[in-house]
Amino acid sequence: MNSVLLIVLILLPVGLAYFLKSSGALAFLALCGGFTAMTLSGSDIIQLVGKTQITSLTSSNVDLALLIVPLLLTLLLTHRSASTQTLWQTLHLTCALLAGGMLAIVAVPMLSDILNTSYSNSAIWQDLQKAQSYIIGIGLLLSLVLIWFSSPKHPGKKHK
């Protein structure tokens, strides 16, 4: 069961990027932004949410929302923005796969708290932890390269 959840977390961004033809590069960077927001201002947001008297929200729930919402919104809002050329599409899907790996790495400790389960015995989790530096480093570099070298689409503009 634990391995299935890890696989879903890893493949969710890939599936959405593939079917929506979304930008995997922007999705990876949105996940990085969500992680930064969670890390730097998560406690302030939790205090703000605590003032609303919503008792069902825990700090793990808020942190998960700060992590996942930017990723999902980016994949939805960049619908049909990725190039349809095979090489570019493959690179965007690779970025989405790396985003899924990063999502699993960051979300699993919170999910362990919420679901009261342990993922430490899972072979997939152990592999993810070993590859953590590579997932983040390659994902960031590939995302930036894709954004830097992809030409923006300007529908309706004619070039002379």
Secondary structure per residue as TSV (DSSP state, phi and psi in degrees):
chain	resnum	aa	ss	phi	psi
A	1	M	-	360.0	-42.4
A	2	N	H	-64.0	-39.5
A	3	S	H	-65.9	-34.5
A	4	V	H	-64.3	-43.3
A	5	L	H	-64.1	-39.5
A	6	L	H	-62.9	-43.7
A	7	I	H	-63.5	-40.5
A	8	V	H	-63.1	-44.3
A	9	L	H	-61.3	-38.7
A	10	I	H	-73.0	-41.2
A	11	L	H	-89.7	-13.2
A	12	L	H	-58.3	-50.7
A	13	P	H	-63.2	-34.2
A	14	V	H	-65.1	-46.9
A	15	G	H	-62.2	-44.8
A	16	L	H	-65.0	-42.6
A	17	A	H	-63.8	-38.1
A	18	Y	H	-69.1	-50.8
A	19	F	H	-74.7	-30.3
A	20	L	H	-92.4	-6.4
A	21	K	T	54.9	43.5
A	22	S	-	-90.7	167.5
A	23	S	-	-82.0	110.7
A	24	G	H	-68.4	-30.8
A	25	A	H	-65.6	-47.3
A	26	L	H	-66.9	-32.7
A	27	A	H	-64.8	-42.5
A	28	F	H	-62.4	-44.3
A	29	L	H	-68.5	-32.8
A	30	A	H	-66.9	-37.6
A	31	L	H	-64.1	-40.8
A	32	C	H	-61.9	-41.2
A	33	G	H	-64.5	-41.2
A	34	G	H	-64.0	-39.6
A	35	F	H	-65.3	-39.5
A	36	T	H	-64.8	-44.2
A	37	A	H	-62.0	-42.3
A	38	M	H	-63.3	-43.1
A	39	T	H	-71.2	-45.9
A	40	L	H	-86.7	-32.8
A	41	S	H	-127.9	12.9
A	42	G	H	-60.0	-42.1
A	43	S	H	-66.5	-36.8
A	44	D	H	-66.1	-40.8
A	45	I	H	-67.7	-37.4
A	46	I	H	-63.7	-41.2
A	47	Q	H	-63.1	-41.1
A	48	L	H	-63.6	-43.8
A	49	V	H	-66.3	-34.7
A	50	G	H	-62.1	-28.9
A	51	K	T	-72.4	-14.3
A	52	T	T	-82.2	-7.1
A	53	Q	T	65.7	25.4
A	54	I	-	-85.3	106.6
A	55	T	T	-80.9	-17.0
A	56	S	T	-80.1	-13.6
A	57	L	-	-89.4	125.3
A	58	T	-	-105.2	171.7
A	59	S	H	-63.9	-34.5
A	60	S	H	-65.7	-38.4
A	61	N	H	-63.5	-44.2
A	62	V	H	-65.9	-43.6
A	63	D	H	-61.9	-41.0
A	64	L	H	-63.6	-40.3
A	65	A	H	-64.6	-42.4
A	66	L	H	-62.8	-27.4
A	67	L	H	-83.6	-45.5
A	68	I	H	-86.4	-36.9
A	69	V	H	-59.4	-47.1
A	70	P	H	-61.0	-37.4
A	71	L	H	-62.5	-50.8
A	72	L	H	-66.6	-41.4
A	73	L	H	-63.0	-39.6
A	74	T	H	-64.7	-43.4
A	75	L	H	-63.5	-37.5
A	76	L	H	-73.3	-41.5
A	77	L	H	-77.7	-19.3
A	78	T	T	-98.3	24.5
A	79	H	T	-52.7	129.1
A	80	R	T	62.1	24.6
A	81	S	-	-97.5	-17.9
A	82	A	S	-79.1	147.2
A	83	S	-	-62.8	147.5
A	84	T	-	-92.4	-2.0
A	85	Q	S	-66.8	140.5
A	86	T	H	-56.9	-44.9
A	87	L	H	-63.3	-48.2
A	88	W	H	-65.7	-40.7
A	89	Q	H	-64.1	-40.0
A	90	T	H	-63.4	-41.1
A	91	L	H	-67.0	-39.1
A	92	H	H	-65.7	-39.3
A	93	L	H	-68.3	-32.6
A	94	T	H	-64.9	-42.6
A	95	C	H	-61.5	-40.6
A	96	A	H	-65.6	-37.7
A	97	L	H	-64.8	-42.3
A	98	L	H	-66.2	-34.9
A	99	A	H	-64.2	-39.5
A	100	G	H	-63.8	-39.0
A	101	G	H	-63.7	-43.7
A	102	M	H	-66.0	-39.2
A	103	L	H	-58.9	-44.7
A	104	A	H	-64.3	-42.5
A	105	I	H	-61.2	-41.5
A	106	V	H	-84.3	-35.7
A	107	A	H	-82.9	-26.9
A	108	V	H	-59.9	-43.2
A	109	P	H	-60.0	-35.8
A	110	M	H	-71.6	-39.7
A	111	L	H	-66.5	-32.5
A	112	S	H	-61.3	-39.7
A	113	D	H	-67.2	-44.1
A	114	I	H	-69.7	-45.2
A	115	L	H	-92.7	-3.9
A	116	N	T	53.7	47.0
A	117	T	-	-128.1	165.6
A	118	S	-	-119.1	134.0
A	119	Y	-	-106.3	1.2
A	120	S	T	-64.1	-24.4
A	121	N	T	-88.0	-8.1
A	122	S	-	-75.5	133.2
A	123	A	H	-65.5	-35.6
A	124	I	H	-64.4	-42.8
A	125	W	H	-63.3	-42.0
A	126	Q	H	-64.7	-39.5
A	127	D	H	-65.6	-40.4
A	128	L	H	-62.3	-41.9
A	129	Q	H	-64.7	-37.5
A	130	K	H	-67.4	-35.2
A	131	A	T	-95.1	6.4
A	132	Q	H	-52.7	-49.1
A	133	S	H	-62.3	-40.7
A	134	Y	H	-68.7	-41.4
A	135	I	H	-59.4	-47.7
A	136	I	H	-71.8	-45.6
A	137	G	H	-63.9	-50.0
A	138	I	H	-67.2	-39.9
A	139	G	H	-60.9	-44.6
A	140	L	H	-65.4	-47.9
A	141	L	H	-62.4	-47.4
A	142	L	H	-65.4	-38.5
A	143	S	H	-63.1	-45.6
A	144	L	H	-64.3	-42.5
A	145	V	H	-62.2	-42.6
A	146	L	H	-63.0	-41.0
A	147	I	H	-70.3	-41.4
A	148	W	H	-64.2	-38.5
A	149	F	H	-105.3	1.7
A	150	S	S	-90.2	136.1
A	151	S	-	-85.2	135.1
A	152	P	-	-70.1	145.8
A	153	K	-	-89.4	130.3
A	154	H	-	-122.0	87.9
A	155	P	T	-65.2	138.7
A	156	G	T	91.1	-15.2
A	157	K	-	-88.9	135.4
A	158	K	-	-107.0	133.8
A	159	H	-	-94.9	139.4
A	160	K	-	-88.4	360.0
